[in-house]
Amino acid sequence: MAQADSKKDLHADQDPNKINLGIGAYRDNDGKPWILPVVKKVKQNLLTDPTLNHEYLAIDGLRTFTDASAKMILGADSRAIKEKRFLGVQQISGTGAVLKKGATVYISDPTWGNHFQIFGDAGFTVKTYKYWNPATLYYCLKTADSGSIFVLHACAHNPTGVDPTQEQWKQIAAIIKEKNHFPFFDCAYQGFASGSLDKDAWAVRYFVDAGFEIFVAQSYSKNFGIYSERCGCLTVVTSTEQQAINVRSQLCRLNRASISNPPAYGARIVNAEDNLRTMANRIIKMREETVRHLTDLKTPGNWSHITSQIGMFSYTGLTVAQVKVIKEKFHVYMTDNGRISMAGLNENNVRRFAEAVDYVVRNA
Ligand SMILES: Cc1ncc(COP(=O)(O)O)c(C=O)c1O
């Protein structure tokens, strides 16, 4: 409810200098949506390609796209790919890919709000595991019923911006194996954490190398900036080639019933990675600038988490009361839990943002 009110306030606010840090979508340095140059180029090619038409795709999608998608997350030299123990089925973006059903599903607390609705509506019992303190996370993994599904953010955790270290991932994998849990990776920000697709796939590839069967829900909304094209893929790694064939057939049945046929446009666009670095670097720069201004203003508190957190979001640590004041007095909008989208900051508004934070920290 509070969230909906906040959106209403944002749209009603006539201040030309209002700052929107609530939206989970990339903005350029002028605060404008950005069409990646590679996407522009592919769109032009698509327009003039005489071989393209608007026929239905196969129920599991465009095979060149789903194979490329598996390569992108698993690595081109993945053993699972060589041994044909994988499959990819196109989905309605990351949200659609998350939407697949028995066991209890554990999602992180906090997490992307839609996880509750997606798994709840699909008929799962949804429980949460405490996130970002490794000790409580391990405890939740150990005490959950054996054979539970654990939804793990592959990289750039939303909303905390804190990912496990490689050592912590190894520990998580060891407990998941011991407890016979099933790892379900939600990967909505590959490339956003480090600017490298490969680095951001480290955790997923570690699990595959360790012999796990996994599901990975891949979204191309953010890393290709094609939010409304609803482009995603559910990549599955199985133990055998025959299982991959069987799972593909089951997922085709589910696709047929839920969407009948996947959309082609976004799948045709996803074929390059160069532009990720531009977005990741601008976000990293805004993290540094925010901390530089807060240091300059001698704002009380330790702000190093802003630069140590990664990905699109940052948990500022501001309280609900401070979030209210920053909105009313400074026209700065963020979610009530103090999460900001770093992509909403740019060279023109980062100082004003820091000043607003400085004010609420001292006075609210
Ligand atoms: C953690 C996480 N998973 C999945 C998604 C799905 O996004 P989409 O359905 O646009 O691909 C998002 C979007 O914000 C997200 O933050």
The ligand as an SDF file (V2000), in Angstrom:
LIG
                    3D

 16 16  0  0  0  0  0  0  0  0999 V2000
   15.5750  -10.5060   -8.7460 C   0  0  0  0  0  0  0  0  0  0  0  0
   14.7230  -10.3290   -9.9780 C   0  0  0  0  0  0  0  0  0  0  0  0
   14.2750  -11.4090  -10.6370 N   0  0  0  0  0  0  0  0  0  0  0  0
   13.5210  -11.3260  -11.7480 C   0  0  0  0  0  0  0  0  0  0  0  0
   13.1520  -10.0830  -12.2640 C   0  0  0  0  0  0  0  0  0  0  0  0
   12.2910  -10.1440  -13.5090 C   0  0  0  0  0  0  0  0  0  0  0  0
   12.2970   -9.1140  -14.3890 O   0  0  0  0  0  0  0  0  0  0  0  0
   11.6520   -9.3070  -15.8400 P   0  0  0  0  0  0  0  0  0  0  0  0
   10.3970  -10.0910  -15.6960 O   0  0  0  0  0  0  0  0  0  0  0  0
   11.4440   -7.9440  -16.3450 O   0  0  0  0  0  0  0  0  0  0  0  0
   12.6740  -10.0490  -16.6280 O   0  0  0  0  0  0  0  0  0  0  0  0
   13.5610   -8.9090  -11.5980 C   0  0  0  0  0  0  0  0  0  0  0  0
   13.1550   -7.5840  -12.0510 C   0  0  0  0  0  0  0  0  0  0  0  0
   13.2380   -6.5780  -11.4110 O   0  0  0  0  0  0  0  0  0  0  0  0
   14.3760   -9.0370  -10.4300 C   0  0  0  0  0  0  0  0  0  0  0  0
   14.8300   -7.9690   -9.7560 O   0  0  0  0  0  0  0  0  0  0  0  0
  1  2  1  0
  2  3  1  0
  2 15  2  0
  3  4  2  0
  4  5  1  0
  5  6  1  0
  5 12  2  0
  6  7  1  0
  7  8  1  0
  8  9  2  0
  8 10  1  0
  8 11  1  0
 12 13  1  0
 12 15  1  0
 13 14  2  0
 15 16  1  0
M  END
$$$$
